[in-house]
Amino acid sequence: MALHAQQFFDDVIELPLHQYAVVGDALYASPQPNSPLRLRIDFAPTIRHGEYDGLRLRVVHPEQGVLDTTILRFADHGTFARRDTARGLVPGRDGYAVIRDWHPHSSQPPWHGAEGAGLRTAIEQYAHFWIPAPAVSRPAARPVAQPTSTTGASLRSR
């Protein structure tokens, strides 16, 4: 696993998920207990082999399959803004806001220098939309006292 997916999801993204596992280069999660819906997150490839420009999120139902897919681009969430500024990379230049898995024996993971706050927020919002927290059950409200009606007869007797 030259992408070091487990480290990426644990150290960079740091998702507060109920239960998850990284298998290969993908994260599989159960964001809410007792929900049949699952979240799969993997790296979104570009047209180049071994190059990724974001994360692909999928909501999966065990019987209905994939319900939704979206791509969160690194460039849109500032994931590599600091790294690319230091390298003099700007939008439109080769290597901007991507990770490349071309040097599997490098001492640094390909995503070295990534900032995960923007992606984490977007993933949390996406998961909350598709897999909302269960509604909190509230105790039944007591019936509101009904005002007593005053009839014309009771007003006349005064």
VEXVEX-916146 format. One record per atom (N, C-alpha, C): residue number from 1; residue in three letters; atom name; x, y, z. Coordinates in steps of 0.2 Angstrom, whole numbers, plus 5000, padded with zeros to 4 digits. Atoms other than C-alpha are relative to their C-alpha. Layout:
<kelums>
NUM;ALA;CA;X;Y;Z
...
</kelums>
This chain:
<kelums>
1;MET;N;5004;4994;5000
1;MET;CA;5000;5000;5000
1;MET;C;5004;5006;5000
2;ALA;N;4996;4994;5000
2;ALA;CA;5011;5014;4994
2;ALA;C;4997;5006;5002
3;LEU;N;5004;4994;4998
3;LEU;CA;4997;5027;4997
3;LEU;C;5000;5001;5008
4;HIS;N;5000;5000;4992
4;HIS;CA;4998;5023;5016
4;HIS;C;4993;5002;5002
5;ALA;N;5007;4998;4999
5;ALA;CA;4979;5024;5016
5;ALA;C;4998;5001;5008
6;GLN;N;5001;5001;4992
6;GLN;CA;4978;5019;5035
6;GLN;C;5002;5007;5003
7;GLN;N;4997;4994;4997
7;GLN;CA;4989;5034;5040
7;GLN;C;4997;5006;4997
8;PHE;N;5003;4994;5003
8;PHE;CA;4981;5046;5028
8;PHE;C;4993;5001;5004
9;PHE;N;5007;4999;4996
9;PHE;CA;4963;5043;5036
9;PHE;C;5001;5001;5007
10;ASP;N;4999;4999;4992
10;ASP;CA;4970;5042;5054
10;ASP;C;5003;5006;5001
11;ASP;N;4996;4994;4998
11;ASP;CA;4982;5056;5054
11;ASP;C;4998;5007;4996
12;VAL;N;5002;4994;5004
12;VAL;CA;4976;5068;5040
12;VAL;C;4993;5002;5001
13;ILE;N;5007;4999;5000
13;ILE;CA;4957;5066;5040
13;ILE;C;4997;5000;5007
14;GLU;N;5002;5000;4993
14;GLU;CA;4954;5061;5058
14;GLU;C;4992;5000;5000
15;LEU;N;5007;5000;5000
15;LEU;CA;4936;5057;5055
15;LEU;C;4997;4997;5007
16;PRO;N;5003;5002;4994
16;PRO;CA;4925;5055;5071
16;PRO;C;4994;4995;4998
17;LEU;N;5005;5005;5002
17;LEU;CA;4916;5039;5064
17;LEU;C;4998;4995;5006
18;HIS;N;5002;5005;4996
18;HIS;CA;4906;5027;5074
18;HIS;C;5005;4993;5000
19;GLN;N;4996;5006;5001
19;GLN;CA;4915;5012;5067
19;GLN;C;5003;5000;4992
20;TYR;N;4997;5000;5007
20;TYR;CA;4927;5010;5052
20;TYR;C;5006;4996;4999
21;ALA;N;4994;5004;5001
21;ALA;CA;4941;5000;5044
21;ALA;C;5002;5002;4993
22;VAL;N;4997;4999;5007
22;VAL;CA;4953;5003;5030
22;VAL;C;5003;4994;4997
23;VAL;N;4998;5006;5003
23;VAL;CA;4955;4989;5018
23;VAL;C;5003;5002;4993
24;GLY;N;4996;4998;5006
24;GLY;CA;4968;4992;5004
24;GLY;C;5000;5007;5000
25;ASP;N;5000;4993;5000
25;ASP;CA;4966;5010;4999
25;ASP;C;4994;5003;5001
26;ALA;N;5007;4998;4999
26;ALA;CA;4948;5012;5004
26;ALA;C;4998;5000;5008
27;LEU;N;5002;5000;4993
27;LEU;CA;4940;5017;5021
27;LEU;C;4992;4998;4999
28;TYR;N;5007;5002;4999
28;TYR;CA;4923;5008;5025
28;TYR;C;4998;5002;5007
29;ALA;N;5002;4998;4994
29;ALA;CA;4913;5016;5038
29;ALA;C;4992;4999;5001
30;SER;N;5007;5000;4998
30;SER;CA;4897;5014;5048
30;SER;C;4999;5007;5004
31;PRO;N;5000;4993;4996
31;PRO;CA;4894;5033;5053
31;PRO;C;4995;5000;5006
32;GLN;N;5005;5000;4995
32;GLN;CA;4879;5029;5063
32;GLN;C;4998;4993;5003
33;PRO;N;5002;5007;4998
33;PRO;CA;4875;5014;5074
33;PRO;C;4993;4998;4998
34;ASN;N;5006;5003;5002
34;ASN;CA;4861;5003;5068
34;ASN;C;4997;5002;4993
35;SER;N;5002;4998;5007
35;SER;CA;4860;5011;5051
35;SER;C;5003;4995;4995
36;PRO;N;4998;5004;5005
36;PRO;CA;4861;5000;5036
36;PRO;C;5005;5003;4995
37;LEU;N;4996;4997;5005
37;LEU;CA;4870;5013;5026
37;LEU;C;5007;5000;5002
38;ARG;N;4992;5000;4999
38;ARG;CA;4889;5013;5024
38;ARG;C;5003;5005;4996
39;LEU;N;4997;4995;5004
39;LEU;CA;4901;5025;5018
39;LEU;C;5007;4997;4998
40;ARG;N;4993;5002;5002
40;ARG;CA;4916;5021;5007
40;ARG;C;5003;5006;4997
41;ILE;N;4996;4994;5002
41;ILE;CA;4930;5033;5004
41;ILE;C;5006;4997;4997
42;ASP;N;4994;5002;5003
42;ASP;CA;4944;5030;4992
42;ASP;C;5003;5006;4996
43;PHE;N;4997;4994;5004
43;PHE;CA;4956;5041;4982
43;PHE;C;4998;5000;4993
44;ALA;N;5003;4999;5007
44;ALA;CA;4949;5048;4966
44;ALA;C;5006;5001;4995
45;PRO;N;4995;5000;5005
45;PRO;CA;4961;5044;4951
45;PRO;C;4999;5006;4995
46;THR;N;5000;4995;5006
46;THR;CA;4965;5057;4938
46;THR;C;5001;4995;4994
47;ILE;N;4999;5004;5006
47;ILE;CA;4968;5051;4920
47;ILE;C;5007;4997;5000
48;ARG;N;4994;5003;4999
48;ARG;CA;4986;5047;4925
48;ARG;C;5000;4994;5005
49;HIS;N;5000;5006;4995
49;HIS;CA;4990;5030;4933
49;HIS;C;5004;5003;5006
50;GLY;N;4997;4998;4994
50;GLY;CA;4995;5033;4951
50;GLY;C;5000;5007;5002
51;GLU;N;5001;4993;4998
51;GLU;CA;4989;5051;4952
51;GLU;C;4993;5001;5002
52;TYR;N;5006;4999;4997
52;TYR;CA;4975;5056;4963
52;TYR;C;4999;5008;5002
53;ASP;N;5002;4993;4999
53;ASP;CA;4966;5073;4964
53;ASP;C;4995;5002;5006
54;GLY;N;5005;4999;4995
54;GLY;CA;4954;5070;4978
54;GLY;C;4998;4994;5003
55;LEU;N;5003;5006;4997
55;LEU;CA;4943;5058;4988
55;LEU;C;4993;4999;4997
56;ARG;N;5007;5002;5002
56;ARG;CA;4928;5048;4981
56;ARG;C;4996;4997;5005
57;LEU;N;5004;5002;4995
57;LEU;CA;4914;5046;4993
57;LEU;C;4994;4996;4997
58;ARG;N;5006;5004;5002
58;ARG;CA;4900;5033;4991
58;ARG;C;4996;4998;5006
59;VAL;N;5005;5003;4995
59;VAL;CA;4885;5029;5001
59;VAL;C;4997;4994;4997
60;VAL;N;5002;5006;5002
60;VAL;CA;4881;5011;5000
60;VAL;C;4995;4997;5004
61;HIS;N;5005;5004;4996
61;HIS;CA;4866;5001;5005
61;HIS;C;5001;4993;4999
62;PRO;N;4998;5007;5001
62;PRO;CA;4868;4982;5008
62;PRO;C;4996;4997;4994
63;GLU;N;5005;5003;5005
63;GLU;CA;4853;4978;4996
63;GLU;C;5000;5004;4994
64;GLN;N;5001;4996;5006
64;GLN;CA;4852;4992;4984
64;GLN;C;5006;5003;4997
65;GLY;N;4994;4998;5003
65;GLY;CA;4870;4995;4981
65;GLY;C;5002;5008;5001
66;VAL;N;4998;4993;5000
66;VAL;CA;4878;5012;4978
66;VAL;C;4994;5005;4999
67;LEU;N;5006;4995;5000
67;LEU;CA;4865;5026;4982
67;LEU;C;5003;5007;4997
68;ASP;N;4998;4994;5002
68;ASP;CA;4876;5041;4979
68;ASP;C;5008;5000;5000
69;THR;N;4993;4999;5000
69;THR;CA;4894;5046;4974
69;THR;C;5002;5007;4999
70;THR;N;4998;4993;5001
70;THR;CA;4903;5062;4975
70;THR;C;5008;5000;5000
71;ILE;N;4993;4999;4999
71;ILE;CA;4921;5068;4973
71;ILE;C;5002;5006;5003
72;LEU;N;4997;4994;4996
72;LEU;CA;4930;5080;4985
72;LEU;C;5007;5001;4997
73;ARG;N;4994;4998;5003
73;ARG;CA;4944;5088;4976
73;ARG;C;5005;5003;5005
74;PHE;N;4995;4997;4995
74;PHE;CA;4960;5092;4986
74;PHE;C;5000;5008;4999
75;ALA;N;4999;4993;5001
75;ALA;CA;4961;5109;4977
75;ALA;C;4994;5004;5003
76;ASP;N;5006;4996;4998
76;ASP;CA;4943;5114;4982
76;ASP;C;5000;5000;5008
77;HIS;N;5000;5000;4992
77;HIS;CA;4947;5110;5001
77;HIS;C;5007;5002;5003
78;GLY;N;4994;4998;4998
78;GLY;CA;4964;5117;5002
78;GLY;C;5005;4995;5003
79;THR;N;4996;5006;4997
79;THR;CA;4972;5100;5006
79;THR;C;5008;5001;4999
80;PHE;N;4993;5000;5002
80;PHE;CA;4989;5104;4998
80;PHE;C;5002;5008;4999
81;ALA;N;4999;4992;5001
81;ALA;CA;4988;5124;4998
81;ALA;C;5007;5002;5003
82;ARG;N;4994;4998;4998
82;ARG;CA;5003;5126;5009
82;ARG;C;5006;4996;4997
83;ARG;N;4994;5004;5004
83;ARG;CA;5014;5112;5001
83;ARG;C;5001;5003;4993
84;ASP;N;4999;4997;5006
84;ASP;CA;5010;5119;4984
84;ASP;C;5003;5007;4999
85;THR;N;4997;4993;5000
85;THR;CA;5014;5137;4988
85;THR;C;5007;4999;5002
86;ALA;N;4992;5001;4999
86;ALA;CA;5031;5131;4995
86;ALA;C;5003;4998;4994
87;ARG;N;4997;5003;5006
87;ARG;CA;5034;5122;4979
87;ARG;C;4999;5005;4994
88;GLY;N;5002;4995;5006
88;GLY;CA;5028;5137;4968
88;GLY;C;4995;4997;4995
89;LEU;N;5005;5003;5004
89;LEU;CA;5014;5127;4961
89;LEU;C;4994;5004;5000
90;VAL;N;5007;4996;5001
90;VAL;CA;4998;5136;4955
90;VAL;C;4995;4996;4996
91;PRO;N;5005;5004;5004
91;PRO;CA;4982;5130;4948
91;PRO;C;5002;5000;4993
92;GLY;N;4998;5000;5007
92;GLY;CA;4985;5124;4930
92;GLY;C;5007;4997;4999
93;ARG;N;4993;5003;5000
93;ARG;CA;5003;5118;4934
93;ARG;C;5000;4993;5001
94;ASP;N;5000;5007;4999
94;ASP;CA;5007;5100;4933
94;ASP;C;5002;4998;5007
95;GLY;N;4999;5002;4993
95;GLY;CA;5007;5092;4951
95;GLY;C;4996;5004;5005
96;TYR;N;5003;4995;4996
96;TYR;CA;4996;5106;4958
96;TYR;C;4994;4996;5004
97;ALA;N;5005;5004;4996
97;ALA;CA;4984;5098;4972
97;ALA;C;4999;4993;4998
98;VAL;N;5001;5007;5001
98;VAL;CA;4987;5080;4968
98;VAL;C;5005;4996;5004
99;ILE;N;4995;5004;4997
99;ILE;CA;4996;5066;4976
99;ILE;C;5002;4995;4994
100;ARG;N;4998;5005;5005
100;ARG;CA;5006;5054;4965
100;ARG;C;5004;4994;5004
101;ASP;N;4998;5006;4997
101;ASP;CA;5010;5036;4970
101;ASP;C;5005;4997;4995
102;TRP;N;4995;5002;5005
102;TRP;CA;5025;5035;4958
102;TRP;C;5007;4998;5004
103;HIS;N;4994;5001;4997
103;HIS;CA;5039;5033;4971
103;HIS;C;4999;4996;5006
104;PRO;N;5002;5004;4995
104;PRO;CA;5034;5018;4982
104;PRO;C;5005;4999;5006
105;HIS;N;4994;5001;4995
105;HIS;CA;5051;5018;4991
105;HIS;C;5002;5007;5003
106;SER;N;4998;4994;4997
106;SER;CA;5051;5036;4996
106;SER;C;4999;5000;5008
107;SER;N;5001;5000;4992
107;SER;CA;5053;5040;5015
107;SER;C;4994;5004;5002
108;GLN;N;5006;4996;4998
108;GLN;CA;5038;5052;5015
108;GLN;C;4994;4997;4996
109;PRO;N;5006;5002;5004
109;PRO;CA;5020;5046;5010
109;PRO;C;4999;5005;4995
110;PRO;N;5001;4995;5006
110;PRO;CA;5014;5054;4994
110;PRO;C;4996;5006;5002
111;TRP;N;5004;4994;4997
111;TRP;CA;5002;5065;5004
111;TRP;C;5003;5004;5005
112;HIS;N;4997;4996;4995
112;HIS;CA;5015;5072;5015
112;HIS;C;4999;5008;4999
113;GLY;N;5001;4993;5000
113;GLY;CA;5011;5090;5019
113;GLY;C;4992;5002;4999
114;ALA;N;5007;4999;5001
114;ALA;CA;4992;5088;5018
114;ALA;C;4997;5003;5006
115;GLU;N;5004;4997;4995
115;GLU;CA;4980;5098;5028
115;GLU;C;4993;4997;4999
116;GLY;N;5006;5004;5001
116;GLY;CA;4964;5088;5032
116;GLY;C;4994;5003;5002
117;ALA;N;5006;4996;4997
117;ALA;CA;4952;5101;5040
117;ALA;C;4995;5001;4995
118;GLY;N;5005;4998;5005
118;GLY;CA;4943;5106;5024
118;GLY;C;4997;4993;4998
119;LEU;N;5003;5006;5003
119;LEU;CA;4941;5088;5018
119;LEU;C;4995;4997;5006
120;ARG;N;5004;5003;4994
120;ARG;CA;4935;5082;5036
120;ARG;C;4993;5003;5000
121;THR;N;5006;4997;4999
121;THR;CA;4922;5095;5037
121;THR;C;4995;4998;4994
122;ALA;N;5005;5002;5006
122;ALA;CA;4915;5091;5019
122;ALA;C;4998;4993;5001
123;ILE;N;5002;5007;4999
123;ILE;CA;4915;5072;5023
123;ILE;C;4995;5000;5006
124;GLU;N;5005;5000;4995
124;GLU;CA;4906;5075;5039
124;GLU;C;4993;5003;4998
125;GLN;N;5006;4997;5002
125;GLN;CA;4893;5086;5031
125;GLN;C;4996;4995;4995
126;TYR;N;5002;5005;5005
126;TYR;CA;4891;5073;5017
126;TYR;C;4997;4994;5004
127;ALA;N;5002;5005;4996
127;ALA;CA;4889;5059;5029
127;ALA;C;4994;5002;5004
128;HIS;N;5006;4998;4996
128;HIS;CA;4877;5069;5040
128;HIS;C;4994;5000;4996
129;PHE;N;5006;5000;5004
129;PHE;CA;4866;5072;5025
129;PHE;C;4997;4993;4998
130;TRP;N;5002;5007;5002
130;TRP;CA;4865;5054;5019
130;TRP;C;4999;4995;5006
131;ILE;N;5001;5005;4994
131;ILE;CA;4866;5045;5036
131;ILE;C;5000;5005;5006
132;PRO;N;5001;4996;4994
132;PRO;CA;4859;5057;5049
132;PRO;C;5000;4996;5006
133;ALA;N;5000;5003;4994
133;ALA;CA;4860;5054;5067
133;ALA;C;4992;4998;5002
134;PRO;N;5007;5002;4998
134;PRO;CA;4844;5045;5074
134;PRO;C;4997;5006;5004
135;ALA;N;5004;4995;4996
135;ALA;CA;4831;5057;5081
135;ALA;C;5000;4998;5007
136;VAL;N;5000;5001;4993
136;VAL;CA;4832;5059;5099
136;VAL;C;4993;5000;5003
137;SER;N;5007;5001;4998
137;SER;CA;4816;5052;5107
137;SER;C;4999;5005;5006
138;ARG;N;5002;4995;4994
138;ARG;CA;4808;5065;5119
138;ARG;C;4994;4997;5003
139;PRO;N;5005;5002;4997
139;PRO;CA;4796;5061;5132
139;PRO;C;4993;5003;4997
140;ALA;N;5006;4998;5003
140;ALA;CA;4778;5063;5127
140;ALA;C;4998;5007;5004
141;ALA;N;5002;4994;4996
141;ALA;CA;4772;5081;5131
141;ALA;C;4993;4999;5003
142;ARG;N;5006;5000;4996
142;ARG;CA;4759;5084;5144
142;ARG;C;4994;5004;4996
143;PRO;N;5005;4996;5003
143;PRO;CA;4742;5090;5137
143;PRO;C;5000;5006;5003
144;VAL;N;5001;4993;4997
144;VAL;CA;4740;5108;5138
144;VAL;C;4993;5001;5002
145;ALA;N;5007;4998;4997
145;ALA;CA;4726;5114;5149
145;ALA;C;4996;5004;4996
146;GLN;N;5004;4996;5004
146;GLN;CA;4712;5120;5139
146;GLN;C;4996;5005;5004
147;PRO;N;5004;4995;4996
147;PRO;CA;4704;5136;5145
147;PRO;C;4993;4999;5001
148;THR;N;5007;5001;4998
148;THR;CA;4687;5135;5153
148;THR;C;4996;5005;4996
149;SER;N;5004;4995;5004
149;SER;CA;4674;5143;5142
149;SER;C;4995;5003;5005
150;THR;N;5005;4996;4996
150;THR;CA;4663;5156;5150
150;THR;C;4994;5001;4995
151;THR;N;5006;4999;5004
151;THR;CA;4646;5156;5144
151;THR;C;4996;5006;5002
152;GLY;N;5004;4994;4999
152;GLY;CA;4634;5171;5143
152;GLY;C;4996;4999;5007
153;ALA;N;5004;5001;4994
153;ALA;CA;4624;5163;5158
153;ALA;C;5004;5002;5006
154;SER;N;4996;4998;4994
154;SER;CA;4639;5164;5170
154;SER;C;5002;5007;5000
155;LEU;N;4998;4993;5000
155;LEU;CA;4643;5181;5165
155;LEU;C;4994;5004;5003
156;ARG;N;5006;4996;4998
156;ARG;CA;4625;5187;5168
156;ARG;C;4999;4999;5008
157;SER;N;5002;5001;4993
157;SER;CA;4624;5180;5185
157;SER;C;5005;5004;5005
158;ARG;N;4996;4996;4995
158;ARG;CA;4638;5191;5192
158;ARG;C;4997;5007;5001
</kelums>
